[in-house]
Amino acid sequence: MYDIEHCRCGEFGTYWTICDACGHMEKGYNSCRNRHCPGCNNIARRRWITRSCYGT
């Protein structure tokens, strides 16, 4: 439960993205990557459903 509660809020580290054109910096937060976390597995779940239903 700790992983899910602290997902994307700095507990698991941060990273910076920098625009090549203007140099604008934006801070991002690492995810917990827990398989039970709805935020981390939402994309993977959608891909799995699409492959299962449509065979792609």
PDB file with SEQRES, HELIX, SHEET and CRYST1 records, atoms N, CA, C and O in Angstrom:
SEQRES   1 A   56  MET TYR ASP ILE GLU HIS CYS ARG CYS GLY GLU PHE GLY          
SEQRES   2 A   56  THR TYR TRP THR ILE CYS ASP ALA CYS GLY HIS MET GLU          
SEQRES   3 A   56  LYS GLY TYR ASN SER CYS ARG ASN ARG HIS CYS PRO GLY          
SEQRES   4 A   56  CYS ASN ASN ILE ALA ARG ARG ARG TRP ILE THR ARG SER          
SEQRES   5 A   56  CYS TYR GLY THR                                              
HELIX    1 AA1 TYR A    2  GLU A    5  1                                   4    
HELIX    2 AA2 PRO A   38  TYR A   54  1                                  17    
SHEET    1 AA1 2 THR A  14  ILE A  18  0                                        
SHEET    2 AA1 2 MET A  25  TYR A  29 -1                                        
CRYST1    1.000    1.000    1.000  90.00  90.00  90.00 P 1           1          
ATOM      1  N   MET A   1       0.823  -1.185   0.000  1.00  0.00           N  
ATOM      2  CA  MET A   1       0.000   0.000   0.000  1.00  0.00           C  
ATOM      3  C   MET A   1       0.878   1.264   0.000  1.00  0.00           C  
ATOM      4  O   MET A   1       0.488   2.295  -0.548  1.00  0.00           O  
ATOM      5  N   TYR A   2       2.045   1.174   0.610  1.00  0.00           N  
ATOM      6  CA  TYR A   2       2.958   2.330   0.655  1.00  0.00           C  
ATOM      7  C   TYR A   2       3.290   2.808  -0.754  1.00  0.00           C  
ATOM      8  O   TYR A   2       3.255   4.006  -1.034  1.00  0.00           O  
ATOM      9  N   ASP A   3       3.614   1.863  -1.643  1.00  0.00           N  
ATOM     10  CA  ASP A   3       3.973   2.223  -3.014  1.00  0.00           C  
ATOM     11  C   ASP A   3       2.863   3.011  -3.694  1.00  0.00           C  
ATOM     12  O   ASP A   3       3.116   4.051  -4.301  1.00  0.00           O  
ATOM     13  N   ILE A   4       1.651   2.521  -3.592  1.00  0.00           N  
ATOM     14  CA  ILE A   4       0.519   3.151  -4.268  1.00  0.00           C  
ATOM     15  C   ILE A   4       0.221   4.531  -3.682  1.00  0.00           C  
ATOM     16  O   ILE A   4      -0.090   5.468  -4.418  1.00  0.00           O  
ATOM     17  N   GLU A   5       0.316   4.652  -2.371  1.00  0.00           N  
ATOM     18  CA  GLU A   5       0.040   5.940  -1.731  1.00  0.00           C  
ATOM     19  C   GLU A   5       1.064   7.008  -2.095  1.00  0.00           C  
ATOM     20  O   GLU A   5       0.734   8.193  -2.131  1.00  0.00           O  
ATOM     21  N   HIS A   6       2.294   6.606  -2.363  1.00  0.00           N  
ATOM     22  CA  HIS A   6       3.361   7.560  -2.630  1.00  0.00           C  
ATOM     23  C   HIS A   6       3.783   7.609  -4.095  1.00  0.00           C  
ATOM     24  O   HIS A   6       4.818   8.189  -4.422  1.00  0.00           O  
ATOM     25  N   CYS A   7       3.003   7.013  -4.965  1.00  0.00           N  
ATOM     26  CA  CYS A   7       3.324   6.982  -6.390  1.00  0.00           C  
ATOM     27  C   CYS A   7       3.279   8.388  -6.971  1.00  0.00           C  
ATOM     28  O   CYS A   7       2.328   9.137  -6.747  1.00  0.00           O  
ATOM     29  N   ARG A   8       4.306   8.732  -7.711  1.00  0.00           N  
ATOM     30  CA  ARG A   8       4.425  10.005  -8.426  1.00  0.00           C  
ATOM     31  C   ARG A   8       4.334  11.231  -7.517  1.00  0.00           C  
ATOM     32  O   ARG A   8       3.743  12.248  -7.881  1.00  0.00           O  
ATOM     33  N   CYS A   9       4.927  11.117  -6.334  1.00  0.00           N  
ATOM     34  CA  CYS A   9       4.936  12.290  -5.447  1.00  0.00           C  
ATOM     35  C   CYS A   9       6.327  12.543  -4.862  1.00  0.00           C  
ATOM     36  O   CYS A   9       6.448  13.239  -3.854  1.00  0.00           O  
ATOM     37  N   GLY A  10       7.361  11.998  -5.466  1.00  0.00           N  
ATOM     38  CA  GLY A  10       8.721  12.290  -5.056  1.00  0.00           C  
ATOM     39  C   GLY A  10       9.394  11.238  -4.185  1.00  0.00           C  
ATOM     40  O   GLY A  10      10.613  11.273  -4.018  1.00  0.00           O  
ATOM     41  N   GLU A  11       8.646  10.323  -3.637  1.00  0.00           N  
ATOM     42  CA  GLU A  11       9.245   9.296  -2.779  1.00  0.00           C  
ATOM     43  C   GLU A  11      10.181   8.366  -3.559  1.00  0.00           C  
ATOM     44  O   GLU A  11      11.118   7.810  -2.986  1.00  0.00           O  
ATOM     45  N   PHE A  12       9.933   8.196  -4.851  1.00  0.00           N  
ATOM     46  CA  PHE A  12      10.714   7.275  -5.665  1.00  0.00           C  
ATOM     47  C   PHE A  12      11.673   8.001  -6.599  1.00  0.00           C  
ATOM     48  O   PHE A  12      12.191   7.416  -7.550  1.00  0.00           O  
ATOM     49  N   GLY A  13      11.903   9.262  -6.324  1.00  0.00           N  
ATOM     50  CA  GLY A  13      12.851  10.044  -7.104  1.00  0.00           C  
ATOM     51  C   GLY A  13      12.168  10.953  -8.108  1.00  0.00           C  
ATOM     52  O   GLY A  13      10.959  10.880  -8.329  1.00  0.00           O  
ATOM     53  N   THR A  14      12.967  11.799  -8.697  1.00  0.00           N  
ATOM     54  CA  THR A  14      12.461  12.772  -9.668  1.00  0.00           C  
ATOM     55  C   THR A  14      13.332  12.751 -10.914  1.00  0.00           C  
ATOM     56  O   THR A  14      14.418  12.172 -10.924  1.00  0.00           O  
ATOM     57  N   TYR A  15      12.839  13.388 -11.950  1.00  0.00           N  
ATOM     58  CA  TYR A  15      13.602  13.563 -13.172  1.00  0.00           C  
ATOM     59  C   TYR A  15      13.219  14.901 -13.789  1.00  0.00           C  
ATOM     60  O   TYR A  15      12.176  15.467 -13.460  1.00  0.00           O  
ATOM     61  N   TRP A  16      14.054  15.399 -14.673  1.00  0.00           N  
ATOM     62  CA  TRP A  16      13.805  16.675 -15.338  1.00  0.00           C  
ATOM     63  C   TRP A  16      13.734  16.454 -16.837  1.00  0.00           C  
ATOM     64  O   TRP A  16      14.526  15.699 -17.400  1.00  0.00           O  
ATOM     65  N   THR A  17      12.789  17.111 -17.477  1.00  0.00           N  
ATOM     66  CA  THR A  17      12.749  17.142 -18.932  1.00  0.00           C  
ATOM     67  C   THR A  17      13.071  18.574 -19.350  1.00  0.00           C  
ATOM     68  O   THR A  17      12.569  19.538 -18.771  1.00  0.00           O  
ATOM     69  N   ILE A  18      13.915  18.688 -20.362  1.00  0.00           N  
ATOM     70  CA  ILE A  18      14.375  20.001 -20.810  1.00  0.00           C  
ATOM     71  C   ILE A  18      14.064  20.153 -22.297  1.00  0.00           C  
ATOM     72  O   ILE A  18      14.418  19.295 -23.106  1.00  0.00           O  
ATOM     73  N   CYS A  19      13.408  21.239 -22.642  1.00  0.00           N  
ATOM     74  CA  CYS A  19      13.074  21.541 -24.029  1.00  0.00           C  
ATOM     75  C   CYS A  19      14.353  21.912 -24.779  1.00  0.00           C  
ATOM     76  O   CYS A  19      15.126  22.756 -24.324  1.00  0.00           O  
ATOM     77  N   ASP A  20      14.568  21.278 -25.926  1.00  0.00           N  
ATOM     78  CA  ASP A  20      15.754  21.570 -26.734  1.00  0.00           C  
ATOM     79  C   ASP A  20      15.686  22.956 -27.364  1.00  0.00           C  
ATOM     80  O   ASP A  20      16.721  23.581 -27.597  1.00  0.00           O  
ATOM     81  N   ALA A  21      14.496  23.433 -27.638  1.00  0.00           N  
ATOM     82  CA  ALA A  21      14.341  24.709 -28.326  1.00  0.00           C  
ATOM     83  C   ALA A  21      14.525  25.911 -27.393  1.00  0.00           C  
ATOM     84  O   ALA A  21      15.269  26.839 -27.714  1.00  0.00           O  
ATOM     85  N   CYS A  22      13.848  25.895 -26.238  1.00  0.00           N  
ATOM     86  CA  CYS A  22      13.875  27.088 -25.385  1.00  0.00           C  
ATOM     87  C   CYS A  22      14.567  26.872 -24.040  1.00  0.00           C  
ATOM     88  O   CYS A  22      14.834  27.838 -23.325  1.00  0.00           O  
ATOM     89  N   GLY A  23      14.859  25.627 -23.688  1.00  0.00           N  
ATOM     90  CA  GLY A  23      15.533  25.353 -22.430  1.00  0.00           C  
ATOM     91  C   GLY A  23      14.615  25.275 -21.227  1.00  0.00           C  
ATOM     92  O   GLY A  23      15.093  25.165 -20.097  1.00  0.00           O  
ATOM     93  N   HIS A  24      13.295  25.328 -21.444  1.00  0.00           N  
ATOM     94  CA  HIS A  24      12.341  25.218 -20.339  1.00  0.00           C  
ATOM     95  C   HIS A  24      12.527  23.873 -19.641  1.00  0.00           C  
ATOM     96  O   HIS A  24      12.635  22.833 -20.291  1.00  0.00           O  
ATOM     97  N   MET A  25      12.561  23.908 -18.311  1.00  0.00           N  
ATOM     98  CA  MET A  25      12.740  22.692 -17.523  1.00  0.00           C  
ATOM     99  C   MET A  25      11.454  22.360 -16.783  1.00  0.00           C  
ATOM    100  O   MET A  25      10.796  23.236 -16.221  1.00  0.00           O  
ATOM    101  N   GLU A  26      11.108  21.078 -16.794  1.00  0.00           N  
ATOM    102  CA  GLU A  26       9.912  20.621 -16.110  1.00  0.00           C  
ATOM    103  C   GLU A  26      10.262  19.400 -15.263  1.00  0.00           C  
ATOM    104  O   GLU A  26      10.885  18.454 -15.744  1.00  0.00           O  
ATOM    105  N   LYS A  27       9.854  19.436 -14.003  1.00  0.00           N  
ATOM    106  CA  LYS A  27      10.157  18.371 -13.063  1.00  0.00           C  
ATOM    107  C   LYS A  27       9.078  17.297 -13.135  1.00  0.00           C  
ATOM    108  O   LYS A  27       7.887  17.603 -13.205  1.00  0.00           O  
ATOM    109  N   GLY A  28       9.503  16.041 -13.119  1.00  0.00           N  
ATOM    110  CA  GLY A  28       8.578  14.920 -13.115  1.00  0.00           C  
ATOM    111  C   GLY A  28       8.917  13.977 -11.977  1.00  0.00           C  
ATOM    112  O   GLY A  28      10.035  13.988 -11.461  1.00  0.00           O  
ATOM    113  N   TYR A  29       7.966  13.176 -11.594  1.00  0.00           N  
ATOM    114  CA  TYR A  29       8.146  12.248 -10.480  1.00  0.00           C  
ATOM    115  C   TYR A  29       8.066  10.808 -10.966  1.00  0.00           C  
ATOM    116  O   TYR A  29       7.209  10.464 -11.780  1.00  0.00           O  
ATOM    117  N   ASN A  30       8.959   9.976 -10.464  1.00  0.00           N  
ATOM    118  CA  ASN A  30       8.972   8.571 -10.832  1.00  0.00           C  
ATOM    119  C   ASN A  30       7.778   7.847 -10.223  1.00  0.00           C  
ATOM    120  O   ASN A  30       7.280   8.209  -9.157  1.00  0.00           O  
ATOM    121  N   SER A  31       7.338   6.821 -10.928  1.00  0.00           N  
ATOM    122  CA  SER A  31       6.210   6.035 -10.453  1.00  0.00           C  
ATOM    123  C   SER A  31       6.693   4.871  -9.595  1.00  0.00           C  
ATOM    124  O   SER A  31       7.886   4.571  -9.555  1.00  0.00           O  
ATOM    125  N   CYS A  32       5.764   4.228  -8.918  1.00  0.00           N  
ATOM    126  CA  CYS A  32       6.119   3.119  -8.033  1.00  0.00           C  
ATOM    127  C   CYS A  32       6.339   1.821  -8.798  1.00  0.00           C  
ATOM    128  O   CYS A  32       7.062   0.944  -8.325  1.00  0.00           O  
ATOM    129  N   ARG A  33       5.728   1.684  -9.968  1.00  0.00           N  
ATOM    130  CA  ARG A  33       5.819   0.494 -10.816  1.00  0.00           C  
ATOM    131  C   ARG A  33       5.282  -0.754 -10.133  1.00  0.00           C  
ATOM    132  O   ARG A  33       5.659  -1.872 -10.482  1.00  0.00           O  
ATOM    133  N   ASN A  34       4.410  -0.560  -9.169  1.00  0.00           N  
ATOM    134  CA  ASN A  34       3.768  -1.681  -8.492  1.00  0.00           C  
ATOM    135  C   ASN A  34       2.660  -2.225  -9.392  1.00  0.00           C  
ATOM    136  O   ASN A  34       1.891  -1.449  -9.959  1.00  0.00           O  
ATOM    137  N   ARG A  35       2.573  -3.535  -9.526  1.00  0.00           N  
ATOM    138  CA  ARG A  35       1.592  -4.101 -10.450  1.00  0.00           C  
ATOM    139  C   ARG A  35       0.159  -3.902  -9.999  1.00  0.00           C  
ATOM    140  O   ARG A  35      -0.763  -4.093 -10.792  1.00  0.00           O  
ATOM    141  N   HIS A  36      -0.054  -3.522  -8.745  1.00  0.00           N  
ATOM    142  CA  HIS A  36      -1.397  -3.280  -8.237  1.00  0.00           C  
ATOM    143  C   HIS A  36      -1.803  -1.817  -8.309  1.00  0.00           C  
ATOM    144  O   HIS A  36      -2.956  -1.486  -8.031  1.00  0.00           O  
ATOM    145  N   CYS A  37      -0.891  -0.949  -8.672  1.00  0.00           N  
ATOM    146  CA  CYS A  37      -1.152   0.486  -8.709  1.00  0.00           C  
ATOM    147  C   CYS A  37      -2.005   0.831  -9.935  1.00  0.00           C  
ATOM    148  O   CYS A  37      -1.612   0.525 -11.061  1.00  0.00           O  
ATOM    149  N   PRO A  38      -3.155   1.459  -9.733  1.00  0.00           N  
ATOM    150  CA  PRO A  38      -4.004   1.787 -10.876  1.00  0.00           C  
ATOM    151  C   PRO A  38      -3.378   2.821 -11.808  1.00  0.00           C  
ATOM    152  O   PRO A  38      -3.634   2.792 -13.011  1.00  0.00           O  
ATOM    153  N   GLY A  39      -2.578   3.716 -11.287  1.00  0.00           N  
ATOM    154  CA  GLY A  39      -1.934   4.721 -12.130  1.00  0.00           C  
ATOM    155  C   GLY A  39      -0.831   4.140 -12.996  1.00  0.00           C  
ATOM    156  O   GLY A  39      -0.711   4.493 -14.169  1.00  0.00           O  
ATOM    157  N   CYS A  40      -0.037   3.264 -12.437  1.00  0.00           N  
ATOM    158  CA  CYS A  40       1.092   2.693 -13.175  1.00  0.00           C  
ATOM    159  C   CYS A  40       0.655   1.651 -14.193  1.00  0.00           C  
ATOM    160  O   CYS A  40       1.262   1.535 -15.257  1.00  0.00           O  
ATOM    161  N   ASN A  41      -0.368   0.908 -13.888  1.00  0.00           N  
ATOM    162  CA  ASN A  41      -0.773  -0.177 -14.770  1.00  0.00           C  
ATOM    163  C   ASN A  41      -1.946   0.147 -15.666  1.00  0.00           C  
ATOM    164  O   ASN A  41      -2.431  -0.734 -16.375  1.00  0.00           O  
ATOM    165  N   ASN A  42      -2.417   1.370 -15.660  1.00  0.00           N  
ATOM    166  CA  ASN A  42      -3.545   1.738 -16.497  1.00  0.00           C  
ATOM    167  C   ASN A  42      -3.235   1.561 -17.978  1.00  0.00           C  
ATOM    168  O   ASN A  42      -4.053   1.013 -18.716  1.00  0.00           O  
ATOM    169  N   ILE A  43      -2.066   2.015 -18.424  1.00  0.00           N  
ATOM    170  CA  ILE A  43      -1.690   1.894 -19.832  1.00  0.00           C  
ATOM    171  C   ILE A  43      -1.466   0.430 -20.197  1.00  0.00           C  
ATOM    172  O   ILE A  43      -1.936  -0.028 -21.239  1.00  0.00           O  
ATOM    173  N   ALA A  44      -0.758  -0.299 -19.354  1.00  0.00           N  
ATOM    174  CA  ALA A  44      -0.507  -1.715 -19.628  1.00  0.00           C  
ATOM    175  C   ALA A  44      -1.812  -2.499 -19.679  1.00  0.00           C  
ATOM    176  O   ALA A  44      -1.974  -3.392 -20.510  1.00  0.00           O  
ATOM    177  N   ARG A  45      -2.740  -2.164 -18.792  1.00  0.00           N  
ATOM    178  CA  ARG A  45      -4.029  -2.853 -18.778  1.00  0.00           C  
ATOM    179  C   ARG A  45      -4.796  -2.586 -20.064  1.00  0.00           C  
ATOM    180  O   ARG A  45      -5.384  -3.506 -20.632  1.00  0.00           O  
ATOM    181  N   ARG A  46      -4.800  -1.347 -20.532  1.00  0.00           N  
ATOM    182  CA  ARG A  46      -5.495  -1.015 -21.780  1.00  0.00           C  
ATOM    183  C   ARG A  46      -4.890  -1.754 -22.961  1.00  0.00           C  
ATOM    184  O   ARG A  46      -5.619  -2.248 -23.821  1.00  0.00           O  
ATOM    185  N   ARG A  47      -3.568  -1.837 -23.013  1.00  0.00           N  
ATOM    186  CA  ARG A  47      -2.908  -2.574 -24.098  1.00  0.00           C  
ATOM    187  C   ARG A  47      -3.282  -4.050 -24.056  1.00  0.00           C  
ATOM    188  O   ARG A  47      -3.541  -4.658 -25.095  1.00  0.00           O  
ATOM    189  N   TRP A  48      -3.310  -4.622 -22.866  1.00  0.00           N  
ATOM    190  CA  TRP A  48      -3.649  -6.035 -22.712  1.00  0.00           C  
ATOM    191  C   TRP A  48      -5.075  -6.293 -23.168  1.00  0.00           C  
ATOM    192  O   TRP A  48      -5.338  -7.279 -23.856  1.00  0.00           O  
ATOM    193  N   ILE A  49      -5.999  -5.414 -22.791  1.00  0.00           N  
ATOM    194  CA  ILE A  49      -7.393  -5.584 -23.192  1.00  0.00           C  
ATOM    195  C   ILE A  49      -7.527  -5.462 -24.704  1.00  0.00           C  
ATOM    196  O   ILE A  49      -8.246  -6.240 -25.331  1.00  0.00           O  
ATOM    197  N   THR A  50      -6.840  -4.495 -25.286  1.00  0.00           N  
ATOM    198  CA  THR A  50      -6.903  -4.323 -26.739  1.00  0.00           C  
ATOM    199  C   THR A  50      -6.363  -5.555 -27.461  1.00  0.00           C  
ATOM    200  O   THR A  50      -6.971  -6.014 -28.428  1.00  0.00           O  
ATOM    201  N   ARG A  51      -5.250  -6.088 -27.014  1.00  0.00           N  
ATOM    202  CA  ARG A  51      -4.686  -7.302 -27.637  1.00  0.00           C  
ATOM    203  C   ARG A  51      -5.611  -8.486 -27.458  1.00  0.00           C  
ATOM    204  O   ARG A  51      -5.776  -9.287 -28.378  1.00  0.00           O  
ATOM    205  N   SER A  52      -6.220  -8.611 -26.282  1.00  0.00           N  
ATOM    206  CA  SER A  52      -7.081  -9.748 -26.006  1.00  0.00           C  
ATOM    207  C   SER A  52      -8.370  -9.697 -26.831  1.00  0.00           C  
ATOM    208  O   SER A  52      -8.827 -10.714 -27.352  1.00  0.00           O  
ATOM    209  N   CYS A  53      -8.932  -8.525 -26.939  1.00  0.00           N  
ATOM    210  CA  CYS A  53     -10.223  -8.381 -27.631  1.00  0.00           C  
ATOM    211  C   CYS A  53     -10.100  -8.315 -29.142  1.00  0.00           C  
ATOM    212  O   CYS A  53     -10.948  -8.838 -29.865  1.00  0.00           O  
ATOM    213  N   TYR A  54      -9.040  -7.669 -29.617  1.00  0.00           N  
ATOM    214  CA  TYR A  54      -8.930  -7.414 -31.047  1.00  0.00           C  
ATOM    215  C   TYR A  54      -7.816  -8.186 -31.717  1.00  0.00           C  
ATOM    216  O   TYR A  54      -7.666  -8.124 -32.937  1.00  0.00           O  
ATOM    217  N   GLY A  55      -7.036  -8.910 -30.940  1.00  0.00           N  
ATOM    218  CA  GLY A  55      -5.973  -9.738 -31.505  1.00  0.00           C  
ATOM    219  C   GLY A  55      -4.861  -8.960 -32.174  1.00  0.00           C  
ATOM    220  O   GLY A  55      -4.237  -9.463 -33.108  1.00  0.00           O  
ATOM    221  N   THR A  56      -4.594  -7.734 -31.714  1.00  0.00           N  
ATOM    222  CA  THR A  56      -3.525  -6.943 -32.323  1.00  0.00           C  
ATOM    223  C   THR A  56      -2.305  -6.939 -31.462  1.00  0.00           C  
ATOM    224  O   THR A  56      -1.301  -6.321 -31.818  1.00  0.00           O  
TER     225      THR A  56                                                      
END                                                                             
